[in-house]
Amino acid sequence: MAKWTAADMPDLTGRTAVVTGANSGVGFESALELAAHGAHVVMACRNPDKGAIALEQVRARGSAELAPLDLADLASVRAFAAAHQGPLDVLLNNAGVMAVPRGQTADGFEMQIGTNHLGHFALTGLLLPALLARPGARVVTVSSPAAQMGSIDVDHLESPRRYRRWGAYSQSKLANQLFAYELDRRARAAGVDLVSVAAHPGYAATNLTTGMVGGKPVISQAARLFDRVAGHPASVGALSLLYAATDPSVHGGEYIGPDRMGGFHGHPTRVSPARGAKGEDLARKLWTRSEQLTGVTYAALDG
């Protein structure tokens, strides 16, 4: 694969994209480029003040609107989906939290699995009719190299018996991959024209690091310094997401990430999923449990 950049994106005029967590980091950079290439971007953001600032910048490049979405609250997810009008070409499931202290979502789920996986599972299912209204619509679910360390405890998915920050994060990122691949399999089995892929940005210097360290001044300063030395800009990290969302060569069931330094840096390429991410039995169990917890089903894919 040649060194793909945002300049290689196709014309997206007439298309609509939803980007979760679009007010900062790779979500913001993705929204910028999608709008610049002609798409109308729905910036789904939890923080309205930060979202408004980001919206102004994205609108300077193209068409965009701001919509409230808190993935840690299923009522908010349902309200967002109910308010969405018209067909949808791209759903970029990007927002997330990383290695935060133990907490709960509004629905009582452990915060990381609840936000990173269950919130996006519910959102995708609720937006499925809008996606199926556009042949070839894409769902891009953002994972992480941390998924390699993940394991899924389906029976205690929403409330782990023992909480470890990184274990919970890795579980949620493995769940993202399992979901992306299972959605692709179900779409194929149902004979619908929907492309589901996973992607990851590598080590992008974003505000996820600040959340990870809990805002402690000394540690936060050290983390920001490490980001500057070891990380690449969010605009580079966003390339894998944008490639997955827009390049005509992308097929369902693929995983896109950077091509250098073990996937931490570089330009988009096809990369190998985490061990166990293609386990179909585990994916089916996770899917069933996710339906039970969120109350969202994918009726259009059930035949």
N, C-alpha and C positions, 0 to 999 in steps of 0.2 A: 504494500500500500504506500502511495506517495505521501509526503508530509502534508496532511490535510489541515487547512486553516479555515477560519470563518469566511474568507474570500471565496471558498469553494462551495458555499451553501447555494442551493437553487433559489430561484425567485419564489417567494411564498405568498404573493399577492392573492387575496381572496381566501386565505386559510386562517383558521383560528387556533390559537394555542393557549392552554392553561399551564401556568408555571407556579408550583407551590413553593413558598419560601422565596419569592421573587424580589424581596426588598434588599437582599445583601448576598455577598459571596457568589458562588457559581450560579445560583438561581437568578440573581440580578444580571450577571453577565450574559446568561442565556436569554433572558427577556430582552436585553438590549439588542442582541444580534438577531433574534427572531423578528423583532419590530423593524430593525434596519433593513431586513430582507423582505419586508412586505406583509408579514403576518400581523393580524390583530391579536395582541397579547392580553390575556386576562391574568393580572398579577394577583395571585391568591396569597394574602399576607395576614399574619396574626396581629401585628402591631400597626394600627392605622397611621400613626404619626410617621414612623419610618417608611411605611408603605407609600405615603403621600410624597415624601421627598424622592423616593426611588421612581415613582410614577412620573414626576416632572422630568426626570432625566431620560426615562425611556421614551416619553412622548416627544422629546426633542429629536429622537431618531425615527419615530414612526407612530403607529396606532396602538394605543394601550388603554386599559381601564383597571381600576383597583377594586378588588372584591375581598371582603373579610372572610378569613378561613382560619380556624384553630383546629388543627388535626388532633389535638388532645381533648376534643369535645365533640362527640358524635352528633350532638344537636347542631353545632356549627357546621359540620360536614354536610349534614342533611339540608340545612338552610342554604349553603353555597350551591349545592347541586340543584335544589329546587329553583333557585334564582337564575341559573344558567339558561340561556336561550339560544336555540339554533344548533346546527351541527358543530362537531368538534374534530379537528384534524390531528392535534397533538396534545397529549396529556403528559406533562413532565413532572413525575412524582419525585420532587427534589428535597423538600423541607425535611428537617430532622434535628434531633438532639444527639449529643455524643458524650458518653461516659459521665453523665450527670449524677449527683447524689440521688439516693432512692426517693422516688416521689410517685404520685398517682395522677392519672388523668381525671377529667371530670366524671368519667364512667367507672373509675376504680381500677383501671388497668395500670400495671407498672409503666412508668412514663416513657421509657425508650421503645418498648415493643408497641405500646399504645399509640405513640406518635409516629414512629418510623414505619411500622408495618400496618397495624390495624386501622389507623386513620386513612392511610393511602388505599388499603384494601376496600374500605367502605366508600371512599371517594370514587375510585375507579368503577366499582359496581353501580353506583348511583348515576354516574355519567356515561355508563355503557350505551344507553340508547342514543345519546348525542354522538358518541364515537362511531357506532354502527351506521349512523346516517351518512358518514363519509367513507366511501370505499378506500381501503388502504390507510385508515387512521392509525396512528401510532401511540402506544403507551410505553414510555421510557421510565423505568423505575431505578432510582439511584442507589447503588450498593457501595461497597468499600472493600479494600483488601483485607480489612479486619474480619470479613466473613469467613476467611480461611480458618480462623480460630473459633468459629461459632459452632454451637450445637443447639438443637431445638428440643425443649421439653414441652411437648404439645399438651400434656395433661395439666401442666402448671404454667401455661404460656403467659397468662395475664398477671400472675402473682407468684413469682419464683419463691421457692422455699428458702433459698439463701441468695442474697443479693451481692453481686460483684459488678462494679460499674462497667468494666471492660467486657466481662462475660455477657452482661445484658446488652451492651452495644453490639457485640459480635453476633449474638443471637438475632438481633433485629436486622442486621445487615445480611445475614444468611437467609432470614425470612424474606427479605426483599428479592433475593435471587430466586428462591423457591417459588415465590408468587409470580414473578415475571415469566418463568419457564412454564409453570402450570397454566397461566393465562394463555400463553401461546398454544400449548397442547389442546386446551379446551376450545379455543377459537378454531383451530384446525379441524378438530373433531366435529364441531358444529357447522363447519363449512362457511364461516363468516370471514370477511376480508378485513381482518384486524391484525396488526403487527405489534407484538409485545416483546420488548428487549430490555436488557439490563445494561447499566453503564456505571462507571465510577470515574471521579475526577483526578485520581492520584492524590498526591499530597499538596492540596491547594491551601494557601494561607488565607483562612477565612475566620469569621467570628466563632466558629465551632470550638476553636481552641480555648477561647475565653470561657465559654460555658463549661468546658471540660474541667478546668482548674478551679471553678467555683468563684472566680473573681478575686482571689487572694492577690494583693498587689505585687509582691515579690515574684510569686510563681507566674502570674500573668505576664509580667515584664519579661521573664525568662522565656516563656512560651512564645511571646511575640518575636523575640530575638531569634529563637530557633526557627520560627516560621520564615523569617526573612532569609536565613541562611540555607535552610533545607527545603523549603516549600517553593512551589511555583505560583505565580499570580492566579487569582481566581479566573481571570480572562482566559488563561491557558487551560486551567482545569475544566472550564466549561466546554472546551472543544469536544471532548468525548461525548458529552451529553447532546451537544448540537449535531454532531455526526450521527449519533444514534437516532435523533429525532427527525433528521431531514435528508440524509444522503440516500439516493435511490438504490444503492447497492446493498443496503442493510436488509436483513431478513429476520423474521421472527425467531426467537430462541437464541439470539446471539448476545454476546457480552462484550461491550466496548470499553476500552481504557487506554491510558497512555502507554507508549511503546518502549520506554527506557527505564533503567534503574528499577527493575522488578515491578514495573507498573506504577511507579511513584511520580515519574516525570515523562514529558514528551508529548507526542502527537497521537491522535486516535488510531487504534488498531483493534483487531479482534483478539481478545484475551481469554484465558481459561477460567472457568468458574471455580468457586470454592469446592473443596472436597464435600461431596454429599449434596451439592446444590441441584444436581440432576436426578436425585433419588425420587422417583415418581411416587412411591408409596408414602414417603414422608411428606411430599408436596400435597398429596391428596388429603392426608390427615390434617396438615396445617390449614388447608383451604376449608375443610369442614369445620374445624375449630374456629376459624376466623369468621365464618358465616354465623356460627352460634353466638359468638361474643358480640359481633356488631349488629346482628339482625339484618344484614344485607346479603342478598342472594343474587346470582347472575343468571336469571331465568332465561335470557336470550341464548345462553350457551348450554342449556340443559337439554336441548333437543325436543 
